[in-house]
Amino acid sequence: MTQKFNRNDRRILNFPAVHPCEGISPTTLVSSLVTISQSICNFQSKFFATQKRNAKETIRQISNLLIFLEEIRDRGLIISNSIVLCFSELHLTFQKIQFLMEDCTLEGGRLLMLTKSQFVATQFRVLIRALATALDVLPLNLIEVCGEVKELVELVAKQARKSKFELDPDDELTMKRLQLVLNQFEKGIEPDWIAMRRILDYLEIRSWTDCNKEIKFLEGEIHFDFSDSDEREVQFLSNLLGFLSYSRGVIFETLDFRNAGDQFEARCSVEAVSCLNTEDFRCPISLELMTDPVTVSTGQTYDRSSIQKWLKAGNLTCPKTGEKLKNTELVPNSSLRKLIQQFCADNGISLAKSSARLSDITRTIVPGSAAAANAIQFLSESLSLKLCFGTNEKKNKAAYEIRLLTKSNIFNRSCLIEAGTIPPLINLVASTDSCTQANAISALLKLSKHTSGKKLIIDNGGLKPILKVLKSGLSLEAKQIAAATIFYLSSVKEYRKLIGENPDAIPALVEQIKEGTTCGKKNSVVAIFGLLLYPKNHQRVLAAGTVPLLIGILSSSDKAELLADSLAVLATLAENFDGVHAILQASALPVIIGIFKSSTSRSGKEYCVSILLSLCIKGGAEVVANLAKEPSLMTSLYSLLIDGTSLASKKARSVIKILQEFHETRTSGLMGSDVANERSVLHFR
């Protein structure tokens, strides 16, 4: 067997080469050597931002050896065991050279490879020396190739021993320029654009798209190093990310999507929210799903590994609230853990995989380095100015940059909020350009996840324009983002009242449930769920005709994405008599029973049992009688006793007891409809 190449799962500058197995046939080994040599020679047509001389010399030497190897293959020469051993060493070296070439030409890795130039040059030298060593012990006289080819191999061996493979002077100069810029950022000095342009031009990072690819690559590298707790490397990579983020937002002033594919990829995916709010399942420190949620003395919950790192660093305050911790006791939050496990089971998410990806605290609470912090602050101020005074094109780009920067970074959100971006973004929401409107409302959505962001949006009159987009936005994307923004704003108690009292809010959400995309429907349903946490909004939601729409969704064949959220709203509405009446009026009971018995979603089952219990208590004996006619219902209820959360198990137990009482009293002939209803209510209480 030989090594399979072009692996996509390895880290940069990591060369997982292996020896061919001992039993490999000489013919297969020679054929594989030819193939990998050809692959290395093909790098001649690729762009090397750095290491140009070293790569060119390496390719030249391998191309000479390729002539030698092709002649052995084409003539079918028989080679001895000693030759096979030498070729095996060559094969190992060729693998590593190919990995090194892949890294030097890696799309998005140009800046990082520049900073590793000295190490990379050393790797070229080490690998060519290894090639020379293998050729030195190769019994060339035992191989029946022509004299010219033998001379060529000897020449390669001689040159490989003498080749210097030093750091390219141009690479070294550009590295020094980069370090100067990073030092300026670290000292709080905004660097000269010309100096930054020289670095970018040298690496041929000449457009917004080129810069964005570098950023995405670095973000992936930082993710790996957070997982490995390599703090120094994280700080170093954060410096580079700050440099590139500033460059993308300030230096490259034009969005230049090259084709439809790039444009589609560059658009932020429209955010879909859920009643099972995954934001509540994420650690405020790492922003990853919590595998071991614990609560501190302030009542805030964090993942154990993240808060332990925070405390170990000498911090005695709550990361989220800033309050001083009364003690450092970590209390396990078993209820939340069960909900997270349920969410992961319903959505096919591996908790083990999520745990492996937990990030260090510096990823979100603070930046990875001082240089990165200052770069983002300078960038935030620049974007704020463009939002206020730029051309329409610059305003659109600034909103899009904010949309990207705030996607999953708390520090970036706080910097942009402090720079005053929210008021001009609110103004930009009224844009007559659909792309600009979508970018502005999306930026506000991301900023609304921050506590101070919510307040500033409301205090600056942002609710009215957001609702206007929800009702009559220029694109479906903008409408569904507006619905998600309403959901996040409704997480504040007083804002639920404010939003609900606006006559346009709930009807606009209901209209999107009726006519919107699947994502728009989902966001609107969840926004209504958030508003229902204010009791006086229940009547408004019912009056808008929400229940028949939700029952229609649940009755349709294409309901998977909306199932749990629709049931969550119905379960909340069923907490009062008017809601129960509306549900029964919509002939929902058979639908709810059907979903309860057939659904594989734990959350769906638990919302169903909540609805059924409310209908039993508030809907009268007729509801209980109808449930009692469903013999297989008991099986589903009993399974929930075992597999459900503690609250769901309690509700399932209550429904079982109500049904058992119904059967007992009917058998004894003592049950009348009024008595049954009264006993059910008293029993539940």
C-alpha positions in Angstrom: 0.0 0.0 0.0 1.1 3.6 -0.5 0.0 6.8 1.2 -3.2 8.5 0.0 -2.4 12.1 -0.8 -4.2 15.5 -0.9 -5.7 15.0 2.6 -8.0 17.8 3.6 -8.0 17.1 7.3 -4.5 17.9 8.3 -3.1 21.1 9.8 -0.9 23.5 7.9 2.9 22.6 8.0 2.1 19.2 9.4 3.3 16.4 7.2 1.7 13.0 8.1 3.8 11.0 5.7 4.2 7.2 6.1 6.5 4.6 4.7 5.1 2.3 2.0 4.3 -1.1 3.6 7.1 -3.7 3.6 5.3 -6.1 1.2 4.7 -3.5 -1.5 5.7 -4.7 -5.0 8.5 -2.9 -6.8 6.3 -2.2 -9.7 3.7 -0.5 -7.5 6.3 1.5 -5.6 7.9 2.8 -8.8 4.5 3.7 -10.2 3.6 5.6 -7.1 6.9 7.4 -7.1 6.2 8.5 -10.7 2.7 9.7 -9.7 3.8 11.7 -6.7 6.7 13.2 -8.6 4.3 14.4 -11.4 2.1 15.9 -8.7 5.0 17.9 -7.3 6.1 19.0 -10.8 2.5 20.2 -11.4 3.0 22.8 -8.7 5.1 24.7 -11.3 1.9 26.2 -12.6 0.6 27.3 -9.3 1.2 30.7 -7.5 3.7 30.8 -4.7 3.2 34.0 -2.6 6.4 33.2 -0.7 9.2 30.7 -1.1 9.4 31.2 -4.8 13.1 30.4 -5.2 13.0 27.4 -2.9 9.9 25.9 -4.6 11.3 26.4 -8.0 14.6 24.7 -7.2 12.8 21.8 -5.5 10.5 21.3 -8.5 13.5 21.4 -10.8 15.3 18.6 -8.9 12.2 16.4 -8.7 11.5 16.9 -12.4 15.0 15.5 -13.1 14.4 12.5 -10.9 11.0 12.0 -12.7 12.9 11.2 -15.9 14.8 8.6 -14.1 11.8 7.0 -12.5 9.7 7.1 -15.7 12.4 5.2 -17.5 12.5 2.4 -14.9 8.7 2.2 -15.1 8.4 2.3 -18.9 11.2 -0.3 -19.4 9.8 -2.6 -16.6 13.2 -2.9 -15.0 13.6 -5.4 -12.2 15.0 -3.7 -9.0 16.7 -5.4 -6.1 15.6 -5.2 -2.4 18.3 -2.7 -1.6 16.9 -0.4 -4.4 13.4 -0.9 -3.0 14.6 0.2 0.4 16.1 3.4 -1.1 13.0 4.1 -3.1 10.9 3.7 0.0 12.9 6.5 1.7 12.4 8.6 -1.5 8.7 7.9 -1.3 8.5 9.2 2.3 10.4 12.3 1.4 8.4 13.0 -1.7 5.2 12.8 0.4 6.5 15.5 2.7 7.6 17.7 -0.2 4.1 17.4 -1.7 2.5 18.4 1.7 4.9 21.4 1.9 4.0 22.5 -1.7 0.3 22.2 -0.9 0.8 24.5 2.1 2.9 27.1 0.2 0.1 27.4 -2.4 -2.8 27.1 0.0 -5.6 29.4 -0.8 -6.2 31.7 2.1 -2.9 30.8 3.8 -0.6 33.4 2.3 -0.2 35.7 5.2 0.3 32.8 7.7 2.9 31.2 5.4 4.7 34.5 5.2 5.1 34.6 8.9 6.4 31.0 8.9 8.9 31.8 6.1 12.0 30.9 8.1 10.6 27.6 9.3 9.4 26.8 5.8 12.8 27.5 4.2 14.3 25.2 6.8 11.8 22.5 5.8 12.8 22.8 2.2 16.4 22.4 3.2 15.8 19.4 5.5 13.7 17.6 2.9 16.2 18.1 0.0 19.0 16.9 2.3 16.9 13.8 3.0 16.5 13.3 -0.7 20.3 13.6 -1.2 20.9 11.0 1.6 18.5 8.5 -0.1 20.3 9.1 -3.5 23.7 8.7 -1.9 23.0 5.1 -0.8 21.1 4.2 -4.0 23.1 1.5 -5.9 22.8 3.2 -9.2 25.1 0.7 -10.9 22.6 -2.0 -10.4 19.9 -0.1 -12.3 20.0 -0.6 -16.1 19.3 2.9 -17.3 21.2 4.8 -19.9 24.4 6.7 -18.9 22.8 10.1 -19.4 20.0 9.4 -16.9 22.5 8.1 -14.4 24.5 11.3 -14.7 21.3 13.2 -14.2 20.6 11.4 -10.9 24.2 11.9 -9.8 23.9 15.6 -10.6 20.6 15.9 -8.5 22.3 14.2 -5.6 25.3 16.6 -5.8 23.1 19.7 -6.1 20.8 18.5 -3.3 23.8 18.2 -0.9 25.0 21.7 -1.8 21.7 23.6 -2.2 21.3 26.3 0.4 17.5 26.9 0.4 17.7 30.1 2.4 15.1 32.6 3.4 14.1 34.7 0.4 15.2 38.4 1.0 11.9 39.7 -0.2 10.0 37.4 2.1 12.2 38.6 5.0 11.7 42.3 4.2 7.9 41.8 4.0 7.9 40.0 7.3 9.6 42.9 8.9 7.1 45.3 7.5 4.3 43.1 8.8 5.8 43.0 12.3 6.1 46.8 12.3 2.4 47.2 11.5 1.4 44.7 14.2 3.6 46.6 16.7 1.8 49.8 15.8 -1.6 48.1 16.4 -0.4 46.8 19.7 0.7 50.3 20.8 -2.6 51.8 19.8 -1.3 53.5 16.7 -3.3 53.3 13.5 -0.8 52.1 10.8 -0.2 53.8 7.5 -2.3 52.3 4.7 0.6 52.4 2.3 2.7 50.2 4.5 -0.2 47.7 4.8 -0.9 47.8 1.0 2.8 46.9 0.3 2.4 43.7 2.4 -0.9 42.8 0.8 0.3 43.5 -2.7 3.4 41.4 -2.2 1.1 38.4 -1.3 -1.2 39.3 -4.1 -4.1 39.9 -1.7 -5.6 42.5 -3.9 -9.3 42.4 -3.3 -12.0 42.1 -0.7 -12.6 38.5 -1.7 -8.9 37.6 -1.4 -8.8 39.2 2.0 -11.9 37.4 3.2 -10.5 34.0 2.2 -7.4 34.8 4.3 -9.7 35.7 7.3 -11.8 32.5 7.0 -8.6 30.4 6.8 -7.2 32.1 9.9 -10.4 31.7 11.8 -10.2 27.9 11.2 -6.6 27.8 12.4 -7.5 29.8 15.6 -10.4 27.3 16.2 -7.9 24.4 16.2 -5.5 26.2 18.5 -8.2 27.2 21.0 -9.1 23.5 21.2 -5.5 22.6 21.8 -5.1 25.5 24.4 -2.0 26.8 22.6 -2.3 30.3 24.0 0.8 31.8 22.3 -0.2 30.6 18.9 -3.7 31.9 19.5 -2.3 35.3 20.3 -0.1 35.2 17.2 -2.9 34.2 14.9 -5.2 36.8 16.5 -2.7 39.5 15.5 -2.9 38.4 11.9 -6.7 38.2 12.1 -6.9 41.7 13.4 -4.6 43.0 10.6 -6.7 41.3 7.9 -10.1 42.3 9.4 -9.0 45.9 9.5 -7.7 45.5 5.9 -11.0 44.0 4.7 -13.1 46.7 6.3 -10.9 49.8 5.7 -8.5 49.2 2.8 -10.7 47.2 0.4 -13.6 49.5 -0.1 -15.4 47.5 -2.8 -17.2 44.2 -2.5 -16.1 42.2 -5.5 -17.9 38.9 -5.6 -16.4 37.3 -8.7 -19.3 34.9 -9.6 -22.7 33.8 -8.4 -21.2 31.1 -6.3 -18.9 33.5 -4.5 -21.8 35.9 -4.0 -24.0 33.2 -2.6 -21.3 32.0 -0.2 -20.4 35.5 0.9 -24.0 36.3 1.9 -24.4 35.5 5.6 -26.7 32.6 6.0 -30.1 33.8 7.2 -30.4 33.1 10.8 -33.2 30.8 12.0 -34.1 31.0 15.7 -35.9 28.4 17.8 -38.1 28.2 20.8 -35.5 25.8 22.1 -33.2 28.8 22.0 -29.7 27.5 21.3 -28.3 30.8 22.6 -29.4 29.6 26.0 -27.6 26.4 25.5 -24.3 28.1 24.6 -21.7 29.0 27.1 -21.5 32.8 27.3 -17.7 32.4 27.4 -17.0 29.9 24.5 -20.2 30.4 22.5 -20.3 26.6 22.1 -23.0 24.1 23.3 -22.4 23.4 27.0 -21.6 19.8 27.8 -21.4 20.3 31.5 -23.4 23.4 32.5 -22.8 24.8 36.0 -24.2 27.8 37.8 -22.2 30.4 39.7 -23.2 32.5 42.7 -24.7 35.2 40.5 -27.1 32.8 38.9 -25.4 32.7 35.5 -24.6 29.4 33.8 -21.4 28.5 32.0 -19.7 25.4 30.7 -17.6 23.9 33.5 -14.3 23.9 31.5 -14.7 27.5 30.4 -15.6 29.0 33.8 -12.8 26.9 35.5 -10.3 28.5 33.1 -11.7 31.9 34.0 -11.3 31.3 37.7 -7.9 29.7 37.3 -6.7 32.9 35.6 -7.4 34.8 38.8 -10.7 36.4 37.9 -13.3 36.6 40.7 -16.1 38.3 38.8 -19.0 36.8 36.8 -17.9 37.1 33.1 -21.4 37.9 31.9 -22.6 40.4 34.6 -19.3 41.7 36.0 -20.6 41.1 39.5 -18.1 39.9 42.2 -18.6 36.3 42.9 -19.6 35.5 46.5 -17.8 32.2 46.2 -16.3 30.0 43.5 -18.7 27.1 44.0 -19.9 25.6 40.7 -23.4 24.0 41.0 -24.3 21.5 38.3 -27.4 22.6 36.2 -28.8 19.1 35.5 -32.1 20.4 34.1 -30.3 22.5 31.4 -28.0 19.6 30.7 -31.0 17.4 29.9 -32.5 20.0 27.6 -29.2 20.3 25.8 -29.0 16.5 25.4 -32.6 16.5 24.1 -31.8 19.3 21.6 -28.7 17.5 20.4 -30.6 14.2 20.0 -33.4 15.9 18.1 -31.0 17.7 15.7 -28.4 15.0 15.2 -25.7 16.9 17.0 -22.9 15.0 18.7 -22.1 16.4 22.1 -18.8 14.7 22.1 -17.9 16.5 18.9 -19.2 19.8 20.3 -17.1 19.3 23.5 -14.0 18.8 21.5 -14.6 22.2 19.8 -15.0 24.2 23.0 -13.0 27.4 22.7 -10.8 29.2 25.1 -12.3 32.2 27.0 -10.3 34.7 25.1 -12.2 33.8 21.9 -15.2 35.9 22.9 -14.9 37.7 26.2 -11.7 39.4 25.2 -9.7 39.5 22.0 -6.8 37.2 21.4 -4.2 40.0 21.6 -3.8 43.7 22.2 -3.0 44.2 18.6 -6.3 42.5 17.5 -8.2 44.5 20.1 -6.9 47.9 18.8 -7.4 46.8 15.2 -11.1 46.0 15.8 -11.6 49.3 17.7 -10.0 51.3 14.8 -12.1 49.3 12.4 -15.3 49.9 14.4 -14.7 53.7 14.4 -14.1 53.6 10.6 -17.3 51.7 9.9 -19.3 54.0 12.2 -18.1 57.0 10.2 -18.9 55.3 6.9 -22.4 54.6 8.1 -22.9 58.2 9.0 -21.1 60.1 6.2 -20.2 57.6 3.4 -21.8 57.1 0.0 -24.6 54.7 -0.3 -22.2 52.0 -1.5 -19.9 52.6 1.5 -22.8 52.5 3.9 -23.9 49.1 2.4 -20.4 47.7 2.7 -20.0 49.0 6.3 -23.3 47.3 7.2 -22.1 44.1 5.6 -18.8 44.2 7.4 -20.6 44.6 10.7 -22.8 41.7 9.8 -19.7 39.5 9.4 -17.8 40.8 12.4 -20.6 40.3 14.8 -21.6 36.8 13.7 -20.0 34.9 16.6 -17.8 37.3 18.5 -18.9 39.1 21.6 -15.9 41.5 21.7 -16.6 42.7 18.2 -20.2 43.3 19.1 -19.2 45.4 22.1 -16.6 47.4 20.1 -19.1 48.2 17.3 -21.8 49.2 19.8 -19.4 51.5 21.7 -18.3 53.0 18.3 -21.9 54.2 17.8 -23.0 52.0 14.9 -26.5 51.3 16.1 -28.2 54.7 15.3 -26.9 54.9 11.7 -27.8 51.3 11.1 -31.4 52.1 12.3 -31.5 54.9 9.7 -30.1 52.6 7.0 -32.9 50.1 7.6 -35.2 52.5 5.7 -32.9 52.2 2.6 -34.7 51.7 -0.8 -32.0 49.3 -1.8 -32.9 45.7 -0.9 -29.3 44.6 -0.4 -28.5 47.5 1.9 -31.7 47.0 3.9 -30.9 43.3 4.4 -27.4 44.0 5.5 -28.5 46.8 7.9 -31.3 44.7 9.6 -28.9 41.7 9.8 -26.3 43.8 11.5 -28.9 45.0 14.0 -29.9 41.4 14.6 -26.4 40.4 15.6 -26.0 43.5 17.8 -29.4 42.8 19.5 -27.8 39.7 21.0 -25.7 42.0 23.2 -27.5 43.3 26.3 -26.6 47.0 25.6 -27.4 46.5 21.9 -31.0 45.7 22.7 -31.3 48.8 24.9 -29.7 51.1 22.3 -32.0 49.8 19.5 -35.1 50.5 21.5 -33.8 53.8 23.0 -32.9 55.1 19.5 -36.4 54.4 18.1 -35.3 51.2 16.3 -38.5 49.2 16.9 -40.7 51.1 14.4 -38.3 50.7 11.4 -37.7 47.1 12.3 -41.5 46.4 12.3 -41.8 48.3 9.0 -39.3 45.9 7.5 -41.1 43.0 9.0 -44.4 44.2 7.4 -43.2 45.4 4.1 -39.4 44.8 3.7 -37.9 44.9 0.2 -36.9 41.2 0.4 -38.0 38.0 2.0 -34.5 37.8 3.6 -35.0 41.2 5.3 -38.5 40.2 6.6 -37.3 37.0 8.2 -34.3 38.7 9.7 -36.6 41.3 11.2 -38.7 38.6 12.8 -35.5 37.1 14.4 -34.6 40.6 15.7 -38.0 40.9 17.3 -37.4 37.6 19.0 -34.1 38.7 20.6 -35.6 42.1 21.6 -38.5 40.2 23.3 -36.0 38.5 25.6 -36.2 41.8 27.7 -39.4 41.8 29.8 -40.4 45.4 29.3 -39.8 45.2 25.5 -42.3 42.3 25.2 -45.0 44.7 26.4 -43.8 47.5 24.2 -43.7 45.3 21.0 -47.0 43.6 21.8 -48.8 47.0 22.2 -47.6 48.1 18.8 -50.7 47.3 16.6 -48.5 46.3 13.6 -46.2 43.8 15.4 -48.2 40.6 16.0 -50.3 40.9 12.8 -47.1 41.3 10.8 -45.6 38.2 12.4 -48.8 36.2 11.7 -48.8 37.4 8.1 -45.3 36.0 7.6 -46.4 32.7 9.1 -49.1 32.7 6.4 -47.0 33.9 3.4 -43.3 33.8 4.3 -40.5 31.3 3.5 -39.9 28.4 5.8 -37.2 30.4 7.6 -39.5 33.4 7.8 -42.3 31.3 9.3 -40.0 29.8 11.8 -38.6 33.1 13.0 -42.1 34.6 13.2 -43.4 31.6 15.2 -40.5 31.9 17.6 -40.9 35.7 17.9 -44.5 35.1 18.9 -43.4 32.6 21.5 -41.1 35.3 23.0 -43.9 37.8 23.1 -46.2 35.3 24.8 -44.0 35.5 27.9 -45.9 38.7 28.5 -49.4 37.4 29.5 -51.4 40.3 28.0 -50.0 39.4 24.6 -51.9 36.1 24.6 -55.2 37.8 23.6 -53.5 39.7 20.8 -51.9 36.6 19.4 -55.3 34.7 19.5 -57.1 37.7 17.9 -54.6 37.7 15.0 -55.7 34.2 14.1 -52.5 32.4 15.0 -53.9 29.1 16.2 -55.6 28.0 12.9 -52.4 28.8 11.0 -50.3 26.8 13.4 -52.7 23.8 13.2 -52.6 24.1 9.5 -48.8 23.9 9.6 -48.9 20.8 11.9 -51.4 19.1 9.6 -49.2 19.6 6.5 -46.8 17.0 5.3 -43.9 19.5 5.2 -43.8 20.5 8.9 -40.5 19.1 10.2 -38.7 22.4 10.6 -41.7 24.2 12.2 -43.0 21.3 14.4 -41.4 22.0 17.8 -41.7 25.7 17.6 -45.4 25.6 16.5 -46.1 23.2 19.4 -44.3 25.4 21.8 -46.5 28.4 20.9 -49.7 26.2 21.2 -48.5 24.9 24.6 -48.1 28.4 25.8 -51.5 29.5 24.5 -53.1 26.5 26.1 -52.1 27.7 29.6 -55.4 29.8 29.6 -59.0 29.0 28.8 -59.2 31.3 25.7 -56.2 29.5 24.2 -57.7 26.1 24.9 -61.0 27.2 23.3 -59.2 28.4 20.2 -57.3 25.1 19.9 -60.4 23.0 20.3 -62.3 25.3 17.8 -59.6 24.6 15.3 -60.2 20.8 15.7 -56.6 20.4 16.8 -57.0 17.5 19.2 -56.6 14.7 16.6 -53.6 16.5 15.1 -51.9 16.8 18.5 -52.6 13.2 19.4 -51.2 12.0 16.1 -48.0 14.0 16.5 -47.6 12.8 20.0 -47.8 9.2 19.0 -45.7 9.4 15.8 -43.1 12.1 16.5 -39.5 11.1 17.0 -38.7 14.5 18.5 -38.4 14.6 22.2 -39.2 18.3 22.4 -42.2 17.8 20.1 -43.5 15.0 22.4 -43.0 17.1 25.5 -44.9 20.1 24.0 -47.6 17.8 23.0 -48.1 16.3 26.4 -48.2 19.9 27.8 -51.0 20.8 25.4 -52.9 17.6 26.2 -52.7 18.2 29.9 -54.0 21.8 29.5 -56.8 20.5 27.2 -57.8 17.9 29.8 -57.9 20.4 32.6 -59.5 23.3 30.8 -61.4 21.7 28.0 -63.9 19.6 29.9 -64.9 16.0 30.1 -65.4 15.7 26.3 -61.7 16.1 25.8 -60.8 13.5 28.3 -63.4 11.1 26.8 -61.8 11.6 23.3 -58.4 10.9 24.7 -59.6 7.8 26.5 -60.7 6.4 23.1 -57.0 6.3 22.0 -55.7 3.1 23.5 -52.1 3.5 22.1 -51.9 6.9 23.7 -51.0 5.3 27.1 -47.9 3.7 25.5 -46.6 7.0 24.4 -47.3 8.6 27.8 -45.5 5.8 29.6 -42.5 6.1 27.3 -42.3 9.8 28.2 -42.1 8.8 31.9 -38.8 7.1 31.2 -37.3 9.2 28.4 -38.6 12.7 29.1 -37.3 15.5 31.2 -38.5 15.7 34.8 -41.1 18.3 33.9 -42.4 16.3 30.9 -42.5 13.1 33.0 -44.6 15.0 35.6 -47.1 16.2 33.0 -47.3 12.7 31.4 -48.0 11.2 34.8 -50.8 13.8 35.4 -52.4 12.9 32.1 -52.2 9.2 32.9 -53.9 9.7 36.2 -56.7 11.8 34.6 -57.3 9.1 32.1 -57.2 6.4 34.7 -59.8 8.3 36.8 -62.0 8.6 33.8 -61.9 4.8 33.2 -62.5 4.0 36.9 -65.4 6.4 37.3 -67.0 5.3 34.0 -66.8 1.7 35.0 -68.4 2.4 38.4 -71.1 4.5 36.7 -70.4 7.5 38.9 -68.9 9.8 36.4 -70.9 12.7 34.9 -69.3 15.2 32.7 -69.3 18.0 35.3 -68.0 15.8 38.1 -65.2 14.5 35.9 -64.1 17.9 34.9 -64.1 19.1 38.5 -62.1 16.0 39.8 -59.5 16.4 37.0 -58.9 20.0 37.9 -58.7 19.3 41.6 -56.4 16.3 41.1 -54.0 18.3 39.0 -53.9 21.1 41.6 
